[in-house]
């Protein structure tokens, strides 16, 4: 089943999608928008465009397990998005994904504008990869 991941941000929101076999998670783009409502609309449109059957929204829980303001905003985003689409929307713990994305970009020596453009969609792909790994290891859920 095709699944889309969302790395919701203040200025940029990264998107990633997997193939129907749930084998490959690929970055599919960045939404450059600061308006909450507009980003919701654009993510909803992308979910139809990519014909996804589920959406995973990154949930930035603090490293100590607490829920901060950013995580609450992502919870609201996921709740509002679920009312706009006809597929399930899940929150997925994204702790460390941006750090992993930055590490990858450092390894590949990606700098400047290209780095800024890439980090959010790469973070979304890492969120999706984590979710897909969980699904593979917990098929009963």
C-alpha positions as CSV (number, residue, x, y, z in Angstrom):
1,X,0.0,0.0,0.0
2,X,1.3,3.5,-0.8
3,X,2.0,5.6,2.3
4,X,3.0,9.2,2.5
5,X,5.0,10.8,5.3
6,X,4.9,14.4,6.3
7,X,7.6,16.3,8.1
8,X,5.6,19.4,9.1
9,X,7.6,22.6,9.5
10,X,7.1,26.3,10.1
11,X,8.4,27.4,6.7
12,X,9.0,24.1,4.8
13,X,7.1,20.8,5.0
14,X,8.8,17.7,3.6
15,X,6.9,14.9,1.9
16,X,7.9,11.3,1.1
17,X,6.1,8.4,-0.3
18,X,6.7,4.7,-0.7
19,X,5.9,2.3,-3.5
20,X,2.9,-0.1,-3.3
21,X,5.2,-2.9,-2.0
22,X,6.3,-0.7,1.0
23,X,9.9,-1.4,0.1
24,X,11.2,2.0,-1.0
25,X,10.6,5.3,0.7
26,X,11.4,8.3,-1.6
27,X,11.4,12.0,-1.0
28,X,8.7,13.6,-3.2
29,X,9.0,17.3,-2.5
30,X,8.8,20.3,-0.2
31,X,5.9,22.6,0.4
32,X,7.2,26.1,0.9
33,X,4.4,27.7,2.9
34,X,4.1,29.3,6.4
35,X,0.3,29.2,6.4
36,X,-1.1,26.3,8.4
37,X,-4.4,26.0,6.5
38,X,-2.6,26.2,3.1
39,X,-0.1,23.5,4.1
40,X,-3.0,21.3,5.2
41,X,-4.7,21.8,1.8
42,X,-1.5,21.1,-0.1
43,X,-0.8,17.9,1.8
44,X,-4.4,16.7,1.3
45,X,-4.0,17.4,-2.5
46,X,-0.7,15.5,-2.6
47,X,-2.3,12.5,-0.8
48,X,-4.8,12.3,-3.7
49,X,-2.2,13.0,-6.4
50,X,0.0,10.2,-5.1
51,X,-3.0,7.9,-4.4
52,X,-1.8,7.0,-0.9
53,X,-3.8,4.8,1.5
54,X,-2.3,6.1,4.7
55,X,-0.5,9.3,5.9
56,X,2.1,9.4,8.6
57,X,2.9,12.7,10.2
58,X,6.1,13.1,12.1
59,X,5.6,13.6,15.8
60,X,8.5,15.5,17.3
61,X,8.4,14.2,20.9
62,X,11.2,15.6,23.1
63,X,14.1,13.3,23.7
64,X,12.9,12.8,27.3
65,X,9.5,11.6,26.1
66,X,7.6,14.7,26.9
67,X,5.2,16.5,24.5
68,X,6.3,20.1,23.7
69,X,4.6,22.9,21.7
70,X,6.0,21.6,18.4
71,X,4.6,18.1,19.0
72,X,1.2,19.6,20.0
73,X,1.1,21.5,16.8
74,X,1.9,18.4,14.8
75,X,-0.9,16.6,16.7
76,X,-3.3,19.4,15.7
77,X,-2.0,19.2,12.1
78,X,-2.7,15.4,12.0
79,X,-6.1,15.7,13.5
80,X,-7.2,18.5,11.1
81,X,-5.7,16.6,8.1
82,X,-7.6,13.4,9.0
83,X,-10.8,15.4,8.6
84,X,-9.8,16.5,5.1
85,X,-8.8,13.2,3.6
86,X,-10.4,9.8,3.2
87,X,-7.4,7.8,4.5
88,X,-6.1,7.1,8.0
89,X,-3.6,9.7,9.4
90,X,-1.1,8.5,12.1
91,X,1.5,10.3,14.2
92,X,4.9,8.7,14.2
93,X,7.7,9.4,16.6
94,X,10.3,11.4,14.6
95,X,13.0,11.8,17.3
96,X,16.3,12.1,15.6
97,X,15.2,12.2,12.0
98,X,16.3,15.7,11.2
99,X,19.7,14.9,12.9
100,X,19.9,11.8,10.7
101,X,19.0,13.8,7.6
102,X,21.7,16.4,8.4
103,X,24.2,13.6,9.0
104,X,23.5,12.1,5.6
105,X,23.8,15.5,3.9
106,X,27.1,16.0,5.6
107,X,28.3,12.7,4.4
108,X,27.3,13.5,0.8
109,X,28.8,17.0,1.1
110,X,25.4,18.7,0.3
111,X,25.7,22.4,1.1
112,X,23.9,25.7,0.7
113,X,20.6,26.1,-0.9
114,X,20.5,22.5,-2.1
115,X,20.9,21.4,1.5
116,X,18.0,23.6,2.7
117,X,15.8,22.3,-0.1
118,X,16.7,18.6,0.6
119,X,16.7,18.3,4.4
120,X,12.9,18.4,5.0
121,X,12.0,15.9,2.3
122,X,14.9,13.6,3.4
123,X,13.6,13.8,7.0
124,X,10.1,12.8,5.7
125,X,11.7,9.8,4.0
126,X,13.5,8.8,7.2
127,X,10.2,9.1,9.1
128,X,8.5,6.9,6.5
129,X,11.4,4.4,6.5
130,X,11.1,4.0,10.2
131,X,7.4,3.5,10.0
132,X,7.8,0.9,7.2
133,X,10.4,-1.0,9.3
134,X,8.0,-1.1,12.2
135,X,5.2,-2.4,9.9
136,X,7.6,-5.2,8.6
137,X,8.5,-6.2,12.2
138,X,5.0,-6.0,13.6
139,X,2.8,-7.5,10.8
140,X,0.1,-8.4,13.3
141,X,-0.7,-4.7,14.1
